[in-house]
Every structure is written in structure tokens, then in C-alpha cells.
Amino acid sequence: MRDLEAIGSLPPVQAESLRRGEEARLHKKKERQKIQEFSDSDDTFYYIAGYTSDGAAYGVTWEEMGLEPYSSDDED
């Protein structure tokens, strides 16, 4: 990206926007990895925090995370 900016193919404003987007993607990826190291997940829940006494899971859904179930990092 810096090469494109250096030769004038990428305007500075667009380059900064792309940089911010990449930083956000990497931050999201790190957060996802942190949660997944210590959690369980399924087709509904990105992070299963626990289970009710009746056995129903509760936690953070994939939709709340803005992700598709089991999406790869390349799809963000």
C-alpha cells in the first residue's frame, strides 16, 4: 500500500482510510482469537459464556459480533 502511495497511484486520503480499515480488521481478529482460546462456540453462539440449569447455552452470538458462523479471517 505504501508503494502505491509513494508513486501517486493511491491518494493519501484513500491510503489512510485503507490503513485504518486494516488496523480495525487486525484488532477484531486479535479479539476473536482471545475469545476463542477460552471458549466454546456453535452455529448460534460465537462465544458460549455458560449454560442455564436446563442446558440452554448463553453468550455472544455471531450476529452480535458482526460475523458469519465460523467465517475465516479473509472474509472480513
PyMOL Python script that loads the backbone (N, CA, C, O; Angstrom):
from pymol import cmd

cmd.read_pdbstr("""\
ATOM      1  N   MET A   1       0.830  -1.182   0.000  1.00  0.00           N
ATOM      2  CA  MET A   1       0.000   0.000   0.000  1.00  0.00           C
ATOM      3  C   MET A   1       0.879   1.253   0.000  1.00  0.00           C
ATOM      4  O   MET A   1       0.592   2.212  -0.716  1.00  0.00           O
ATOM      5  N   ARG A   2       1.929   1.246   0.786  1.00  0.00           N
ATOM      6  CA  ARG A   2       2.821   2.406   0.822  1.00  0.00           C
ATOM      7  C   ARG A   2       3.481   2.628  -0.538  1.00  0.00           C
ATOM      8  O   ARG A   2       3.743   3.768  -0.921  1.00  0.00           O
ATOM      9  N   ASP A   3       3.751   1.540  -1.270  1.00  0.00           N
ATOM     10  CA  ASP A   3       4.345   1.671  -2.602  1.00  0.00           C
ATOM     11  C   ASP A   3       3.397   2.397  -3.542  1.00  0.00           C
ATOM     12  O   ASP A   3       3.816   3.264  -4.309  1.00  0.00           O
ATOM     13  N   LEU A   4       2.113   2.041  -3.482  1.00  0.00           N
ATOM     14  CA  LEU A   4       1.131   2.703  -4.340  1.00  0.00           C
ATOM     15  C   LEU A   4       1.004   4.176  -3.982  1.00  0.00           C
ATOM     16  O   LEU A   4       0.852   5.029  -4.856  1.00  0.00           O
ATOM     17  N   GLU A   5       1.070   4.461  -2.692  1.00  0.00           N
ATOM     18  CA  GLU A   5       1.002   5.856  -2.255  1.00  0.00           C
ATOM     19  C   GLU A   5       2.248   6.617  -2.715  1.00  0.00           C
ATOM     20  O   GLU A   5       2.153   7.768  -3.141  1.00  0.00           O
ATOM     21  N   ALA A   6       3.406   5.977  -2.631  1.00  0.00           N
ATOM     22  CA  ALA A   6       4.666   6.621  -2.998  1.00  0.00           C
ATOM     23  C   ALA A   6       4.714   7.010  -4.470  1.00  0.00           C
ATOM     24  O   ALA A   6       5.268   8.053  -4.816  1.00  0.00           O
ATOM     25  N   ILE A   7       4.145   6.191  -5.331  1.00  0.00           N
ATOM     26  CA  ILE A   7       4.186   6.507  -6.764  1.00  0.00           C
ATOM     27  C   ILE A   7       2.979   7.333  -7.214  1.00  0.00           C
ATOM     28  O   ILE A   7       2.829   7.637  -8.397  1.00  0.00           O
ATOM     29  N   GLY A   8       2.123   7.692  -6.255  1.00  0.00           N
ATOM     30  CA  GLY A   8       0.995   8.560  -6.585  1.00  0.00           C
ATOM     31  C   GLY A   8      -0.224   7.836  -7.110  1.00  0.00           C
ATOM     32  O   GLY A   8      -1.170   8.485  -7.557  1.00  0.00           O
ATOM     33  N   SER A   9      -0.238   6.516  -7.071  1.00  0.00           N
ATOM     34  CA  SER A   9      -1.390   5.762  -7.552  1.00  0.00           C
ATOM     35  C   SER A   9      -2.518   5.701  -6.528  1.00  0.00           C
ATOM     36  O   SER A   9      -3.659   5.377  -6.858  1.00  0.00           O
ATOM     37  N   LEU A  10      -2.178   6.016  -5.284  1.00  0.00           N
ATOM     38  CA  LEU A  10      -3.157   5.941  -4.212  1.00  0.00           C
ATOM     39  C   LEU A  10      -3.137   7.271  -3.464  1.00  0.00           C
ATOM     40  O   LEU A  10      -2.145   7.602  -2.815  1.00  0.00           O
ATOM     41  N   PRO A  11      -4.219   8.031  -3.551  1.00  0.00           N
ATOM     42  CA  PRO A  11      -4.260   9.320  -2.859  1.00  0.00           C
ATOM     43  C   PRO A  11      -4.065   9.136  -1.344  1.00  0.00           C
ATOM     44  O   PRO A  11      -4.509   8.131  -0.789  1.00  0.00           O
ATOM     45  N   PRO A  12      -3.414  10.084  -0.675  1.00  0.00           N
ATOM     46  CA  PRO A  12      -3.155   9.969   0.755  1.00  0.00           C
ATOM     47  C   PRO A  12      -4.409   9.722   1.590  1.00  0.00           C
ATOM     48  O   PRO A  12      -4.364   8.961   2.557  1.00  0.00           O
ATOM     49  N   VAL A  13      -5.502  10.341   1.238  1.00  0.00           N
ATOM     50  CA  VAL A  13      -6.749  10.149   1.993  1.00  0.00           C
ATOM     51  C   VAL A  13      -7.220   8.698   1.883  1.00  0.00           C
ATOM     52  O   VAL A  13      -7.638   8.101   2.875  1.00  0.00           O
ATOM     53  N   GLN A  14      -7.154   8.146   0.703  1.00  0.00           N
ATOM     54  CA  GLN A  14      -7.564   6.755   0.498  1.00  0.00           C
ATOM     55  C   GLN A  14      -6.599   5.795   1.191  1.00  0.00           C
ATOM     56  O   GLN A  14      -7.029   4.784   1.746  1.00  0.00           O
ATOM     57  N   ALA A  15      -5.313   6.095   1.166  1.00  0.00           N
ATOM     58  CA  ALA A  15      -4.315   5.258   1.827  1.00  0.00           C
ATOM     59  C   ALA A  15      -4.565   5.235   3.331  1.00  0.00           C
ATOM     60  O   ALA A  15      -4.486   4.178   3.958  1.00  0.00           O
ATOM     61  N   GLU A  16      -4.867   6.396   3.912  1.00  0.00           N
ATOM     62  CA  GLU A  16      -5.147   6.468   5.352  1.00  0.00           C
ATOM     63  C   GLU A  16      -6.403   5.675   5.693  1.00  0.00           C
ATOM     64  O   GLU A  16      -6.452   4.991   6.715  1.00  0.00           O
ATOM     65  N   SER A  17      -7.399   5.767   4.852  1.00  0.00           N
ATOM     66  CA  SER A  17      -8.635   5.008   5.059  1.00  0.00           C
ATOM     67  C   SER A  17      -8.362   3.506   5.027  1.00  0.00           C
ATOM     68  O   SER A  17      -8.881   2.758   5.855  1.00  0.00           O
ATOM     69  N   LEU A  18      -7.553   3.071   4.076  1.00  0.00           N
ATOM     70  CA  LEU A  18      -7.194   1.657   3.983  1.00  0.00           C
ATOM     71  C   LEU A  18      -6.380   1.211   5.199  1.00  0.00           C
ATOM     72  O   LEU A  18      -6.564   0.102   5.701  1.00  0.00           O
ATOM     73  N   ARG A  19      -5.488   2.073   5.665  1.00  0.00           N
ATOM     74  CA  ARG A  19      -4.687   1.757   6.859  1.00  0.00           C
ATOM     75  C   ARG A  19      -5.587   1.574   8.075  1.00  0.00           C
ATOM     76  O   ARG A  19      -5.434   0.615   8.831  1.00  0.00           O
ATOM     77  N   ARG A  20      -6.528   2.501   8.256  1.00  0.00           N
ATOM     78  CA  ARG A  20      -7.451   2.399   9.398  1.00  0.00           C
ATOM     79  C   ARG A  20      -8.292   1.135   9.307  1.00  0.00           C
ATOM     80  O   ARG A  20      -8.523   0.467  10.315  1.00  0.00           O
ATOM     81  N   GLY A  21      -8.743   0.808   8.124  1.00  0.00           N
ATOM     82  CA  GLY A  21      -9.530  -0.404   7.933  1.00  0.00           C
ATOM     83  C   GLY A  21      -8.737  -1.660   8.265  1.00  0.00           C
ATOM     84  O   GLY A  21      -9.260  -2.588   8.882  1.00  0.00           O
ATOM     85  N   GLU A  22      -7.489  -1.683   7.860  1.00  0.00           N
ATOM     86  CA  GLU A  22      -6.637  -2.839   8.153  1.00  0.00           C
ATOM     87  C   GLU A  22      -6.351  -2.940   9.646  1.00  0.00           C
ATOM     88  O   GLU A  22      -6.340  -4.039  10.200  1.00  0.00           O
ATOM     89  N   GLU A  23      -6.119  -1.803  10.304  1.00  0.00           N
ATOM     90  CA  GLU A  23      -5.905  -1.812  11.751  1.00  0.00           C
ATOM     91  C   GLU A  23      -7.137  -2.343  12.476  1.00  0.00           C
ATOM     92  O   GLU A  23      -7.012  -3.124  13.420  1.00  0.00           O
ATOM     93  N   ALA A  24      -8.317  -1.928  12.046  1.00  0.00           N
ATOM     94  CA  ALA A  24      -9.562  -2.393  12.661  1.00  0.00           C
ATOM     95  C   ALA A  24      -9.731  -3.892  12.439  1.00  0.00           C
ATOM     96  O   ALA A  24     -10.141  -4.612  13.350  1.00  0.00           O
ATOM     97  N   ARG A  25      -9.420  -4.363  11.237  1.00  0.00           N
ATOM     98  CA  ARG A  25      -9.545  -5.792  10.940  1.00  0.00           C
ATOM     99  C   ARG A  25      -8.603  -6.604  11.822  1.00  0.00           C
ATOM    100  O   ARG A  25      -8.989  -7.646  12.353  1.00  0.00           O
ATOM    101  N   LEU A  26      -7.372  -6.132  11.980  1.00  0.00           N
ATOM    102  CA  LEU A  26      -6.406  -6.847  12.808  1.00  0.00           C
ATOM    103  C   LEU A  26      -6.818  -6.841  14.277  1.00  0.00           C
ATOM    104  O   LEU A  26      -6.643  -7.836  14.980  1.00  0.00           O
ATOM    105  N   HIS A  27      -7.362  -5.721  14.735  1.00  0.00           N
ATOM    106  CA  HIS A  27      -7.830  -5.639  16.126  1.00  0.00           C
ATOM    107  C   HIS A  27      -8.976  -6.633  16.353  1.00  0.00           C
ATOM    108  O   HIS A  27      -9.008  -7.345  17.357  1.00  0.00           O
ATOM    109  N   LYS A  28      -9.898  -6.665  15.417  1.00  0.00           N
ATOM    110  CA  LYS A  28     -11.041  -7.585  15.501  1.00  0.00           C
ATOM    111  C   LYS A  28     -10.554  -9.037  15.512  1.00  0.00           C
ATOM    112  O   LYS A  28     -11.067  -9.871  16.258  1.00  0.00           O
ATOM    113  N   LYS A  29      -9.561  -9.320  14.676  1.00  0.00           N
ATOM    114  CA  LYS A  29      -9.003 -10.669  14.603  1.00  0.00           C
ATOM    115  C   LYS A  29      -8.371 -11.066  15.939  1.00  0.00           C
ATOM    116  O   LYS A  29      -8.568 -12.186  16.409  1.00  0.00           O
ATOM    117  N   LYS A  30      -7.609 -10.147  16.552  1.00  0.00           N
ATOM    118  CA  LYS A  30      -6.973 -10.428  17.847  1.00  0.00           C
ATOM    119  C   LYS A  30      -8.018 -10.677  18.918  1.00  0.00           C
ATOM    120  O   LYS A  30      -7.879 -11.601  19.719  1.00  0.00           O
ATOM    121  N   GLU A  31      -9.067  -9.860  18.942  1.00  0.00           N
ATOM    122  CA  GLU A  31     -10.136 -10.035  19.932  1.00  0.00           C
ATOM    123  C   GLU A  31     -10.821 -11.385  19.742  1.00  0.00           C
ATOM    124  O   GLU A  31     -11.115 -12.087  20.710  1.00  0.00           O
ATOM    125  N   ARG A  32     -11.069 -11.733  18.496  1.00  0.00           N
ATOM    126  CA  ARG A  32     -11.716 -13.016  18.191  1.00  0.00           C
ATOM    127  C   ARG A  32     -10.839 -14.177  18.662  1.00  0.00           C
ATOM    128  O   ARG A  32     -11.343 -15.140  19.240  1.00  0.00           O
ATOM    129  N   GLN A  33      -9.539 -14.088  18.418  1.00  0.00           N
ATOM    130  CA  GLN A  33      -8.623 -15.146  18.826  1.00  0.00           C
ATOM    131  C   GLN A  33      -8.577 -15.272  20.341  1.00  0.00           C
ATOM    132  O   GLN A  33      -8.527 -16.383  20.869  1.00  0.00           O
ATOM    133  N   LYS A  34      -8.592 -14.132  21.053  1.00  0.00           N
ATOM    134  CA  LYS A  34      -8.583 -14.164  22.514  1.00  0.00           C
ATOM    135  C   LYS A  34      -9.803 -14.896  23.044  1.00  0.00           C
ATOM    136  O   LYS A  34      -9.689 -15.750  23.923  1.00  0.00           O
ATOM    137  N   ILE A  35     -10.966 -14.561  22.510  1.00  0.00           N
ATOM    138  CA  ILE A  35     -12.199 -15.182  22.977  1.00  0.00           C
ATOM    139  C   ILE A  35     -12.203 -16.664  22.635  1.00  0.00           C
ATOM    140  O   ILE A  35     -12.576 -17.488  23.471  1.00  0.00           O
ATOM    141  N   GLN A  36     -11.797 -17.015  21.429  1.00  0.00           N
ATOM    142  CA  GLN A  36     -11.858 -18.408  21.009  1.00  0.00           C
ATOM    143  C   GLN A  36     -10.880 -19.303  21.755  1.00  0.00           C
ATOM    144  O   GLN A  36     -11.102 -20.511  21.842  1.00  0.00           O
ATOM    145  N   GLU A  37      -9.808 -18.744  22.293  1.00  0.00           N
ATOM    146  CA  GLU A  37      -8.859 -19.543  23.060  1.00  0.00           C
ATOM    147  C   GLU A  37      -9.501 -20.110  24.317  1.00  0.00           C
ATOM    148  O   GLU A  37      -9.127 -21.192  24.768  1.00  0.00           O
ATOM    149  N   PHE A  38     -10.457 -19.397  24.884  1.00  0.00           N
ATOM    150  CA  PHE A  38     -11.025 -19.765  26.165  1.00  0.00           C
ATOM    151  C   PHE A  38     -12.516 -20.083  26.081  1.00  0.00           C
ATOM    152  O   PHE A  38     -13.209 -20.051  27.099  1.00  0.00           O
ATOM    153  N   SER A  39     -13.010 -20.384  24.911  1.00  0.00           N
ATOM    154  CA  SER A  39     -14.450 -20.547  24.794  1.00  0.00           C
ATOM    155  C   SER A  39     -14.846 -21.716  23.928  1.00  0.00           C
ATOM    156  O   SER A  39     -14.038 -22.387  23.286  1.00  0.00           O
ATOM    157  N   ASP A  40     -16.122 -21.907  23.955  1.00  0.00           N
ATOM    158  CA  ASP A  40     -16.775 -22.884  23.103  1.00  0.00           C
ATOM    159  C   ASP A  40     -17.664 -22.084  22.164  1.00  0.00           C
ATOM    160  O   ASP A  40     -18.071 -20.975  22.508  1.00  0.00           O
ATOM    161  N   SER A  41     -17.969 -22.603  21.014  1.00  0.00           N
ATOM    162  CA  SER A  41     -18.880 -21.930  20.103  1.00  0.00           C
ATOM    163  C   SER A  41     -19.696 -22.963  19.359  1.00  0.00           C
ATOM    164  O   SER A  41     -19.375 -24.151  19.359  1.00  0.00           O
ATOM    165  N   ASP A  42     -20.761 -22.490  18.722  1.00  0.00           N
ATOM    166  CA  ASP A  42     -21.591 -23.362  17.899  1.00  0.00           C
ATOM    167  C   ASP A  42     -22.147 -22.542  16.747  1.00  0.00           C
ATOM    168  O   ASP A  42     -21.648 -21.452  16.466  1.00  0.00           O
ATOM    169  N   ASP A  43     -23.172 -23.050  16.078  1.00  0.00           N
ATOM    170  CA  ASP A  43     -23.717 -22.341  14.926  1.00  0.00           C
ATOM    171  C   ASP A  43     -24.431 -21.048  15.303  1.00  0.00           C
ATOM    172  O   ASP A  43     -24.583 -20.166  14.459  1.00  0.00           O
ATOM    173  N   THR A  44     -24.870 -20.918  16.549  1.00  0.00           N
ATOM    174  CA  THR A  44     -25.567 -19.721  17.001  1.00  0.00           C
ATOM    175  C   THR A  44     -24.648 -18.789  17.768  1.00  0.00           C
ATOM    176  O   THR A  44     -24.677 -17.575  17.565  1.00  0.00           O
ATOM    177  N   PHE A  45     -23.823 -19.358  18.657  1.00  0.00           N
ATOM    178  CA  PHE A  45     -23.010 -18.544  19.546  1.00  0.00           C
ATOM    179  C   PHE A  45     -21.543 -18.508  19.138  1.00  0.00           C
ATOM    180  O   PHE A  45     -20.901 -19.540  18.943  1.00  0.00           O
ATOM    181  N   TYR A  46     -21.038 -17.289  19.018  1.00  0.00           N
ATOM    182  CA  TYR A  46     -19.616 -17.055  18.781  1.00  0.00           C
ATOM    183  C   TYR A  46     -18.844 -17.410  20.040  1.00  0.00           C
ATOM    184  O   TYR A  46     -17.784 -18.034  19.983  1.00  0.00           O
ATOM    185  N   TYR A  47     -19.394 -17.001  21.183  1.00  0.00           N
ATOM    186  CA  TYR A  47     -18.783 -17.277  22.478  1.00  0.00           C
ATOM    187  C   TYR A  47     -19.873 -17.777  23.417  1.00  0.00           C
ATOM    188  O   TYR A  47     -20.834 -17.060  23.696  1.00  0.00           O
ATOM    189  N   ILE A  48     -19.725 -18.992  23.900  1.00  0.00           N
ATOM    190  CA  ILE A  48     -20.672 -19.544  24.853  1.00  0.00           C
ATOM    191  C   ILE A  48     -20.122 -19.268  26.252  1.00  0.00           C
ATOM    192  O   ILE A  48     -19.113 -19.839  26.666  1.00  0.00           O
ATOM    193  N   ALA A  49     -20.809 -18.379  26.965  1.00  0.00           N
ATOM    194  CA  ALA A  49     -20.359 -17.992  28.300  1.00  0.00           C
ATOM    195  C   ALA A  49     -20.736 -19.040  29.345  1.00  0.00           C
ATOM    196  O   ALA A  49     -20.056 -19.190  30.360  1.00  0.00           O
ATOM    197  N   GLY A  50     -21.813 -19.753  29.088  1.00  0.00           N
ATOM    198  CA  GLY A  50     -22.246 -20.769  30.041  1.00  0.00           C
ATOM    199  C   GLY A  50     -23.547 -21.399  29.598  1.00  0.00           C
ATOM    200  O   GLY A  50     -23.999 -21.214  28.468  1.00  0.00           O
ATOM    201  N   TYR A  51     -24.141 -22.149  30.515  1.00  0.00           N
ATOM    202  CA  TYR A  51     -25.384 -22.855  30.225  1.00  0.00           C
ATOM    203  C   TYR A  51     -26.353 -22.659  31.381  1.00  0.00           C
ATOM    204  O   TYR A  51     -25.949 -22.611  32.543  1.00  0.00           O
ATOM    205  N   THR A  52     -27.637 -22.547  31.051  1.00  0.00           N
ATOM    206  CA  THR A  52     -28.650 -22.443  32.093  1.00  0.00           C
ATOM    207  C   THR A  52     -28.812 -23.802  32.760  1.00  0.00           C
ATOM    208  O   THR A  52     -28.251 -24.796  32.299  1.00  0.00           O
ATOM    209  N   SER A  53     -29.583 -23.844  33.853  1.00  0.00           N
ATOM    210  CA  SER A  53     -29.793 -25.112  34.557  1.00  0.00           C
ATOM    211  C   SER A  53     -30.526 -26.123  33.682  1.00  0.00           C
ATOM    212  O   SER A  53     -30.454 -27.329  33.918  1.00  0.00           O
ATOM    213  N   ASP A  54     -31.237 -25.618  32.664  1.00  0.00           N
ATOM    214  CA  ASP A  54     -31.932 -26.516  31.730  1.00  0.00           C
ATOM    215  C   ASP A  54     -31.052 -26.930  30.554  1.00  0.00           C
ATOM    216  O   ASP A  54     -31.484 -27.696  29.693  1.00  0.00           O
ATOM    217  N   GLY A  55     -29.826 -26.427  30.514  1.00  0.00           N
ATOM    218  CA  GLY A  55     -28.897 -26.823  29.460  1.00  0.00           C
ATOM    219  C   GLY A  55     -28.855 -25.921  28.247  1.00  0.00           C
ATOM    220  O   GLY A  55     -28.166 -26.231  27.275  1.00  0.00           O
ATOM    221  N   ALA A  56     -29.585 -24.798  28.279  1.00  0.00           N
ATOM    222  CA  ALA A  56     -29.565 -23.867  27.149  1.00  0.00           C
ATOM    223  C   ALA A  56     -28.313 -22.993  27.222  1.00  0.00           C
ATOM    224  O   ALA A  56     -27.973 -22.468  28.282  1.00  0.00           O
ATOM    225  N   ALA A  57     -27.644 -22.844  26.104  1.00  0.00           N
ATOM    226  CA  ALA A  57     -26.426 -22.025  26.058  1.00  0.00           C
ATOM    227  C   ALA A  57     -26.779 -20.545  26.068  1.00  0.00           C
ATOM    228  O   ALA A  57     -27.841 -20.142  25.593  1.00  0.00           O
ATOM    229  N   TYR A  58     -25.870 -19.741  26.618  1.00  0.00           N
ATOM    230  CA  TYR A  58     -26.000 -18.292  26.524  1.00  0.00           C
ATOM    231  C   TYR A  58     -24.617 -17.699  26.319  1.00  0.00           C
ATOM    232  O   TYR A  58     -23.603 -18.273  26.716  1.00  0.00           O
ATOM    233  N   GLY A  59     -24.608 -16.525  25.684  1.00  0.00           N
ATOM    234  CA  GLY A  59     -23.330 -15.876  25.406  1.00  0.00           C
ATOM    235  C   GLY A  59     -23.481 -14.843  24.310  1.00  0.00           C
ATOM    236  O   GLY A  59     -24.525 -14.202  24.189  1.00  0.00           O
ATOM    237  N   VAL A  60     -22.433 -14.681  23.509  1.00  0.00           N
ATOM    238  CA  VAL A  60     -22.401 -13.692  22.430  1.00  0.00           C
ATOM    239  C   VAL A  60     -22.649 -14.410  21.103  1.00  0.00           C
ATOM    240  O   VAL A  60     -21.961 -15.373  20.766  1.00  0.00           O
ATOM    241  N   THR A  61     -23.636 -13.927  20.363  1.00  0.00           N
ATOM    242  CA  THR A  61     -23.951 -14.569  19.084  1.00  0.00           C
ATOM    243  C   THR A  61     -23.016 -14.089  17.982  1.00  0.00           C
ATOM    244  O   THR A  61     -22.365 -13.050  18.098  1.00  0.00           O
ATOM    245  N   TRP A  62     -22.968 -14.871  16.916  1.00  0.00           N
ATOM    246  CA  TRP A  62     -22.177 -14.494  15.739  1.00  0.00           C
ATOM    247  C   TRP A  62     -22.682 -13.169  15.186  1.00  0.00           C
ATOM    248  O   TRP A  62     -21.892 -12.315  14.782  1.00  0.00           O
ATOM    249  N   GLU A  63     -24.002 -13.001  15.169  1.00  0.00           N
ATOM    250  CA  GLU A  63     -24.598 -11.777  14.638  1.00  0.00           C
ATOM    251  C   GLU A  63     -24.169 -10.554  15.445  1.00  0.00           C
ATOM    252  O   GLU A  63     -23.880  -9.502  14.874  1.00  0.00           O
ATOM    253  N   GLU A  64     -24.126 -10.690  16.774  1.00  0.00           N
ATOM    254  CA  GLU A  64     -23.684  -9.583  17.620  1.00  0.00           C
ATOM    255  C   GLU A  64     -22.234  -9.196  17.329  1.00  0.00           C
ATOM    256  O   GLU A  64     -21.857  -8.034  17.477  1.00  0.00           O
ATOM    257  N   MET A  65     -21.433 -10.163  16.918  1.00  0.00           N
ATOM    258  CA  MET A  65     -20.035  -9.904  16.579  1.00  0.00           C
ATOM    259  C   MET A  65     -19.886  -9.379  15.156  1.00  0.00           C
ATOM    260  O   MET A  65     -18.796  -8.975  14.752  1.00  0.00           O
ATOM    261  N   GLY A  66     -20.981  -9.383  14.396  1.00  0.00           N
ATOM    262  CA  GLY A  66     -20.920  -8.928  13.014  1.00  0.00           C
ATOM    263  C   GLY A  66     -20.234  -9.915  12.099  1.00  0.00           C
ATOM    264  O   GLY A  66     -19.634  -9.528  11.097  1.00  0.00           O
ATOM    265  N   LEU A  67     -20.320 -11.207  12.444  1.00  0.00           N
ATOM    266  CA  LEU A  67     -19.648 -12.256  11.682  1.00  0.00           C
ATOM    267  C   LEU A  67     -20.627 -13.339  11.266  1.00  0.00           C
ATOM    268  O   LEU A  67     -21.708 -13.482  11.837  1.00  0.00           O
ATOM    269  N   GLU A  68     -20.224 -14.087  10.269  1.00  0.00           N
ATOM    270  CA  GLU A  68     -20.934 -15.292   9.881  1.00  0.00           C
ATOM    271  C   GLU A  68     -20.340 -16.449  10.683  1.00  0.00           C
ATOM    272  O   GLU A  68     -19.148 -16.423  10.989  1.00  0.00           O
ATOM    273  N   PRO A  69     -21.138 -17.467  11.033  1.00  0.00           N
ATOM    274  CA  PRO A  69     -20.588 -18.597  11.781  1.00  0.00           C
ATOM    275  C   PRO A  69     -19.347 -19.185  11.115  1.00  0.00           C
ATOM    276  O   PRO A  69     -19.341 -19.513   9.928  1.00  0.00           O
ATOM    277  N   TYR A  70     -18.304 -19.303  11.920  1.00  0.00           N
ATOM    278  CA  TYR A  70     -17.041 -19.914  11.514  1.00  0.00           C
ATOM    279  C   TYR A  70     -16.412 -19.260  10.286  1.00  0.00           C
ATOM    280  O   TYR A  70     -15.737 -19.925   9.501  1.00  0.00           O
ATOM    281  N   SER A  71     -16.638 -17.937  10.121  1.00  0.00           N
ATOM    282  CA  SER A  71     -16.047 -17.241   8.983  1.00  0.00           C
ATOM    283  C   SER A  71     -14.532 -17.192   9.132  1.00  0.00           C
ATOM    284  O   SER A  71     -14.007 -17.155  10.245  1.00  0.00           O
ATOM    285  N   SER A  72     -13.848 -17.194   8.015  1.00  0.00           N
ATOM    286  CA  SER A  72     -12.390 -17.119   8.061  1.00  0.00           C
ATOM    287  C   SER A  72     -11.982 -15.655   8.128  1.00  0.00           C
ATOM    288  O   SER A  72     -12.796 -14.767   7.875  1.00  0.00           O
ATOM    289  N   ASP A  73     -10.730 -15.404   8.466  1.00  0.00           N
ATOM    290  CA  ASP A  73     -10.220 -14.040   8.578  1.00  0.00           C
ATOM    291  C   ASP A  73     -10.220 -13.321   7.239  1.00  0.00           C
ATOM    292  O   ASP A  73     -10.308 -12.093   7.195  1.00  0.00           O
ATOM    293  N   ASP A  74     -10.125 -14.065   6.153  1.00  0.00           N
ATOM    294  CA  ASP A  74     -10.090 -13.479   4.820  1.00  0.00           C
ATOM    295  C   ASP A  74     -11.427 -12.896   4.409  1.00  0.00           C
ATOM    296  O   ASP A  74     -11.487 -12.057   3.510  1.00  0.00           O
ATOM    297  N   GLU A  75     -12.507 -13.332   5.056  1.00  0.00           N
ATOM    298  CA  GLU A  75     -13.837 -12.891   4.676  1.00  0.00           C
ATOM    299  C   GLU A  75     -14.224 -11.571   5.311  1.00  0.00           C
ATOM    300  O   GLU A  75     -15.271 -11.028   4.958  1.00  0.00           O
ATOM    301  N   ASP A  76     -13.431 -11.016   6.240  1.00  0.00           N
ATOM    302  CA  ASP A  76     -13.796  -9.802   6.967  1.00  0.00           C
ATOM    303  C   ASP A  76     -13.767  -8.594   6.099  1.00  0.00           C
ATOM    304  O   ASP A  76     -14.051  -7.491   6.567  1.00  0.00           O
TER     305      ASP A  76
END
""", "prot")
cmd.dss("prot")
cmd.show_as("cartoon", "prot")
cmd.util.cbc("prot")
cmd.orient("prot")
